[in-house]
Amino acid sequence: MVNPLALNGLLTSLKKKTTTPLLKSINACFDWLDDDNLIPKEPLIDAPPSPVFFSGGRKLISFSSNNYLGMSRRPEVIKTAKKALSEYTMGTCESRKLGGNIALLEALEEKIARFKGEEAAMIFATGLLANVATIPGLMDAEWYCNKFYGKKWSQESGTIFSDALNHRSIQMGIRLSHANVVKYRHGDMAHLEQELANCKSSNKLIVSDGVFSMDGDLAPLPKLTKLASQYQATVMIDDAHGTGIFGKNGRGVAEHFGVENQVSIHMGTLSKAVGAMGGFVATDRKIIEFLKSTASGYRFTSSLPAEQAAGIICALEIMQKEPQLRQKLWRNVSQLLMGLHELNIPIKKQWSPIIPLFLGSAKKAYKAEKILLELGLSCIAVVPPLVENNCSRLRITINSTHTKEQIEQLLAGLKIVEKNIGFNMTDKSKQSWEEFKVTTPSYIIKT
Ligand SMILES: Cc1ncc(COP(=O)(O)O)c(C=O)c1O
C-alpha cells in the first residue's frame, strides 16, 4: 500500500515552483536568517505548562508562561467551558452584528465592565486584535462618518503619543489609523511633555503598555495621567500583563497607582492571568457602542466562541474570590528577586512577575536557554524582533503555581548561566536593594 505521507511529499515536489522576485527575496531572507540559526524553532509540548510540562519526552518546568494565576488549568473553569461547548457548539461562525451575538458574550462584557469599574466593555477574538481595532476606531471617528456617510467634520486626523517600547499590536493599530504619530522615549515623561506641548492637534491620544511585556516595568501612570489632563489628551492603557495581578483587587496597573479614573480606555487581554484567549476594552458605554459599530477588528471578524466566554466568566469569578492566588504570585516573585540579589545577578529592581535577565546578543541568549533546558528548566530566550538588537535576554515569568523548590531549582540554573556566560548590568540594576524594598506596595506579600 502507498504511504499517503510519501505520496503527498512526491506530489508537492512535482508541483511547479513559482519563482517571482518577491518569493525569491523571501527565500533569500529565510536562508540568511536560518544559516545563522535565527529562525527559532517551535518546540512541541504535551499541554500548556502547569508549570510542569513534557516536551520531546522530557519533563520540564516552565518559567515562560503568562498563565500567572494558573487559571487555564482550574477544574471549575474547564468544567464550565466544557458545558458551554456542548450547549453552544464549537464556533459562532459569525460576527456579533451578523448573528454571532450569544448571551454569554454580553454576560462576559458586563462582567469585565464591572471588574474594571467602567460603564461598558467589548470583547475581541484576541488581545492583539483589541489594539489593532480600537486605536484606529478611536482616532478615525470623523474619518468614518465622512467616508461612509459623507458627513463633513473638521477632518482633523489627531495625534497619537506612543511609548517606544509599546507592544507590537499597539504599533499595528497606530499604523492602521489615519492619525499622526509621535513616539516618545520609553517611560520618558519629559520627552512626552515636550511633544504634547509642541502638538497642534486637538484630538490627542496617549497610549502605553501598563506593564511592558518584555521588560516587566510599569508605565509611570501618575505622571503620564497628569500630563494628559494638563494637555487635554485621552489615555489608553494596554494592561495585558497587569490585569488580574496588580492593584489591591487585581484590577491592574491603574489601580496599583490609584489613577483608574484618569485612564479613559482600559484595554486588556484574557490570554494571560485569565488563562484563556481574547482581548477587551472597557470604557464609557457610548464609546463602546461606537467602536462596536465602526472598529473593523470587531465588525469584520467572528466572535469569541462560547466555551471561551463561559470559562473566562468562571475564571474572573475565581480571581475575585481568591486573592490568595495573587498573594502567592507576589511571594514567588519576591523569592526569586531575593535569590537573584543574593547571587549577585544583575536584576532590574522592580516588582513584576516579568523578570528580564539581559545577555546582549541573540547567540548568548540561546546559549543560556540551552544550559537551563539541560537542567530541566524551560526559560525562553527573547531575541529580535521581540526586542532590539543586542538587548536579547532570558524573560522569566513567575506564576502562582510555582513551588518554592521549583524557584530554588531555577536559581541554581541561573547561577550556572551567570558563571558560564554572565548577565549584563542595566541602569535599574544599580539601585540599592534597601531603597528598592521600601517601594514595595502594601498589597505585595514578600517571602
Ligand atoms: C502588552 C500586550 N498587549 C497585547 C498582547 C496581545 O495579546 P494576545 O496574546 O491575547 O493576542 C500581548 C501579548 O503578548 C501583550 O503583551
The ligand as a Tripos MOL2 file, in Angstrom:
@<TRIPOS>MOLECULE
LIG
   16    16     1     0     0
SMALL
NO_CHARGES

@<TRIPOS>ATOM
      1 C1          1.2080   44.2510   26.0700 C.3       1 LIG1
      2 C2          0.4920   43.2490   25.2070 C.ar      1 LIG1
      3 N1         -0.5800   43.6470   24.5060 N.ar      1 LIG1
      4 C3         -1.2630   42.7930   23.7290 C.ar      1 LIG1
      5 C4         -0.8870   41.4630   23.6000 C.ar      1 LIG1
      6 C5         -1.6510   40.5490   22.7000 C.3       1 LIG1
      7 O1         -2.4120   39.6600   23.4670 O.3       1 LIG1
      8 P1         -2.9530   38.2840   22.9180 P.3       1 LIG1
      9 O2         -1.8490   37.2930   23.0540 O.co2     1 LIG1
     10 O3         -4.1100   37.9890   23.8030 O.co2     1 LIG1
     11 O4         -3.3450   38.4880   21.4990 O.co2     1 LIG1
     12 C6          0.2080   40.9950   24.3320 C.ar      1 LIG1
     13 C7          0.6150   39.5920   24.2180 C.2       1 LIG1
     14 O5          1.7170   39.2170   24.1260 O.2       1 LIG1
     15 C8          0.9190   41.9110   25.1520 C.ar      1 LIG1
     16 O6          1.9910   41.5150   25.8410 O.3       1 LIG1
@<TRIPOS>BOND
     1     1     2 1
     2     2     3 ar
     3     2    15 ar
     4     3     4 ar
     5     4     5 ar
     6     5     6 1
     7     5    12 ar
     8     6     7 1
     9     7     8 1
    10     8     9 2
    11     8    10 1
    12     8    11 1
    13    12    13 1
    14    12    15 ar
    15    13    14 2
    16    15    16 1
@<TRIPOS>SUBSTRUCTURE
     1 LIG1         1 GROUP 0 **** ****
